[in-house]
Amino acid sequence: MEEKVPLSQSLKYNIYFKVGTIVVIALLLLIPTGMIESMIQERENTNKEAIREVSSKWGEEQTLIGPYLTVPYTRYTKEWSRKESIEEIIETTEYIHVLPTSLNLSGAIDPEKRHRGVYDIVVYNSNVKIQGEFSKIDFEGLNIPMKDIHFDRAKFSIGINDLRGIEKQIELSWNDTTSFFNPGLTTKDIASSGIDAGIILLPEKGLKNTFSFELDLKGSQKLYFTPVGKVTDVSIASNWNNPSFNGAFLPDSSNITETDFSANWNVLHLNRNYPQIWKGSKYGVANSAFGVDLLLPVDNYQKSYRSIKYAILFIGFTFLVFFFIEVLNKVFIHPVQYILVGIALVVFYTLLLSVSEHLNYNMAFITSAVATLILIIGYVKAILKSNMLSFLVTGILTILYSFIFVIIQLQDFALLIGSIGIFMILGMVMYFSRKIDWYNLSLGQK
């Protein structure tokens, strides 16, 4: 009489059951992987909150809008009054905005790192010298009677994002006179916050008005300018070695060394989409801003987020290696052991995230990868009791970690290198499995 094989033993050696179990375990491990991905986003948000907290006390990202002239005028409109049954004349005050003919800005940025817990924030002090001129102001072209324009109430205006960043009193040199700025703007047609100063503006067409002043401004991470001049020339220098030039215009020339950088922009009024003089709020000047971002050398959260995208490759390929060890060497690895190895692979990402907040990303990756390899290889050696198989798994996982490390460093070529690598992995799997008779295969049987 044929002895009946217990169901548990039958399933143990059934290759299809084993494959299904491995796939289910791999998919279930994506749940904690997704939780770690959310943790990376949470830590990144906490980092941004720390930056906002420090910036709120030091000075936010700064954008200089201007300088420009704000000249009020009276606008008369007719409106029918039902109560009086007559047509009334309504007077409203509106504003003319005049941009400079030439504008030259030269500045020096002195950045420093501030710490909030484990997070680093870049703040800076800056000194900007601004000078230029207004000439050939054509008020007559606006179709406003000259008697309705209030030249005696003209203001010299500058838009500044965060007025808390102003370090010293600012003295304006306007033609042969000097005056001091006051907080606030007469109108928010161009900028929502800033400072202005009263000036003497003569309405004669073609009269040239020169100006100059010096601005000491604190801020965080970014310093931007707007090309309001008919010709705008901006020169910036700093002892920061990792700048990013952003905004509507890139610098015409720049020089970045290991210790500092310098950059120069030259922008014409033909390069932007607003004129030199207009009425009201019909044009948005802020959209043409450009400048420099003072970046920290490493964005560990972005790289951690990119690395965890390859978690399914880590888990799947490691399980595939273990499965082929079972098939080719006639050994048996329990599903619980697959789970423990999979958890070790997932824990790698928590190590990477936490260590990268204290070390640079490359060192954090190497440290986390070595720790995970030691854990997995020690466990594999204990369950397989074979030095050769342990060395095999060590070599394969080392190659896999190195491959992912290279992909993360080569951001622009990540898709290309990743596609080639996966293609090669698929080719190796097909090569080593080419002689396996899958129809007559049972696990753990010689």
Secondary structure, 3 states (H helix, E strand, C coil): CCCCCCHHHHHHCCHHHHHHHHHHHHHHHHHHHHHHHHHHHHHHHHHHHHHHHHHHHHCCCEEEEEEEEEEEEEEEEEEEECCCCEEEEEEEEEEEEECCCEEEEEEEEEEEEEEECCEEEEEEEEEEEEEEEECCCCHHHHCCCHHHECHHHCEEEEEECCHHHECCCCEEEECCEEEECEECCCCCCCCCCEEEEECCCCCCCCCCEEEEEEEEEEEECEEEECCCCCEEEEEEEECCCCEEEEECCCCCEEEECCCCEEEEEEEEHHHCCCCCEEECCCCCCHHHCEEEEECCCCCHHHHHHHHHCCHHHHHHHHHHHHHHHHHHHCCCCCHHHHHHHHHHHHHHHHHHHHHHCCCCHHHHHHHHHHHHHHHHHHHHHHHHCCHHHHHHHHHHHHHHHHHHHHHHHCCCCHHHHHHHHHHHHHHHHHHHCCCCCHHHCCCCCC
